[in-house]
Amino acid sequence: RLVLKFGGTSVGSIEKIQKVANIIKKRHEEGNEIIVIVSAMFGATNDLIKKSNSISKNFDSKELDVLLSSGEQVSSSLLSGAVIDLGIKARSWMGWQIPILTNNNYTSSQILKIETSNILKFISEGGIPIIAGFQGISLEDRITTLGRGGSDLSAVTVAKFFETDSCEIYTDVEGILTTDPAIHKKAKKINKISYEEMLEMASLGAKVMQPISVQDSMTHDVPVHVRSAFSEKAGTIITSQSEIDYTKVVTGIAYSKNDAKVTLVGVVDKPGIAAAIFEPFGKNNINIDMVIQTAASDGKKTDVTFTVKREDLLKTLKLFEKNKQYLNYQKIIHDDKVSKVSIIGAGMVANPGVVYRMFSALGTEQINIL
């Protein structure tokens, strides 16, 4: 029993959808039970976001989920039609039809439970379910979405609930690469990577998989195979750390160009102040990344620096303005043109000198480190 997940670039045109239908047919004819998860066609979600922004910059989150989930409805229907056209029984399933139950965190929901009986019955009748990824239904009976890249999470969670033998993520690249090939032409395919390394790469900017989906596959030990929808090459296996080669020091290099740095200057240095600074962020769904607190030279005042995503900067500054009377800081400095480069590799644990080599490389190119 396999989960096959096809990303937006894999179903980006009618021609590509027909190619994907042939992949599904081939895997089905090999004797596998197939469950398909599909993303919206490439660019469809961004187009829907633009439409919502043209109505309101503060578009209602529950209605936004109804709008954004429609992209996967289109692609699941088209792909089902293409599979049926090849003479195989198939049908599309929306999250609410299965149902995929989520909590009420609209636009970034977590899956609580997937009802398996309807899908299993359909599979037992020789059918291939084509499930719209990225979506579910809340405890309030409203459509929810799982956050950008959420189709990966749909795939991994379906693999868990249906106890599949493997979860295959089909994309437009031949697997996980050592870095972004658009930035560096010498990027190489990684044959095997640990869940931990993949989680680091995903959370630090690599776009191939959503971090929470990697975390879910690691927690439930779901083997994930990332491969190209357009070639027969083997792809990359994401697996447990016990199977990883530690002689390879650095597995990959990730980067993000969408960061903002915020510094609170002159914060009172006392127990509990860091908790007070960051409490409002959790309540407002703002993710804090790197945090640095300088030592207070006078024992009284300190500076706290952290990074957030660039789109969260304005919200961050407003939160501090609102809570200024409780936080007692002197001023805020911010910079929205910050990039982060990360080297990742399980082998670094046993190999000293890696940080020196990284900083030397940056120094040679006259790149200053913040």
HELIX and SHEET records of a PDB file:
HELIX    1   1 ILE A   14  GLU A   29  1                                  16    
HELIX    2   2 ALA A   44  ILE A   55  1                                  12    
HELIX    3   3 SER A   61  ASP A   85  1                                  25    
HELIX    4   4 GLY A   95  GLN A   97  5                                   3    
HELIX    5   5 SER A  117  SER A  124  1                                   8    
HELIX    6   6 GLY A  150  PHE A  161  1                                  12    
HELIX    7   7 TYR A  195  SER A  203  1                                   9    
HELIX    8   8 PRO A  211  THR A  219  1                                   9    
HELIX    9   9 GLN A  241  GLU A  243  5                                   3    
HELIX   10  10 ILE A  273  LYS A  283  1                                  11    
HELIX   11  11 ARG A  310  ASP A  312  5                                   3    
HELIX   12  12 LEU A  313  LYS A  322  1                                  10    
HELIX   13  13 LYS A  324  LEU A  327  1                                   4    
HELIX   14  14 ALA A  346  ALA A  350  5                                   5    
HELIX   15  15 VAL A  354  THR A  364  1                                  11    
SHEET    1   A 8 ALA A  90  TRP A  93  0                                        
SHEET    2   A 8 ILE A 128  ALA A 132  1                                        
SHEET    3   A 8 ILE A  34  VAL A  38  1                                        
SHEET    4   A 8 LEU A   2  PHE A   6  1                                        
SHEET    5   A 8 SER A 166  THR A 171  1                                        
SHEET    6   A 8 VAL A 224  SER A 228  1                                        
SHEET    7   A 8 THR A 236  THR A 239 -1                                        
SHEET    8   A 8 LYS A 192  SER A 194  1                                        
SHEET    1   B 2 ILE A 100  THR A 102  0                                        
SHEET    2   B 2 ILE A 111  ILE A 114 -1                                        
SHEET    1   C 2 GLN A 135  ILE A 137  0                                        
SHEET    2   C 2 ILE A 143  THR A 145 -1                                        
SHEET    1   D 4 VAL A 291  GLN A 293  0                                        
SHEET    2   D 4 LYS A 301  LYS A 309 -1                                        
SHEET    3   D 4 GLY A 252  VAL A 268 -1                                        
SHEET    4   D 4 LYS A 331  ILE A 344 -1                                        
END                                                                             
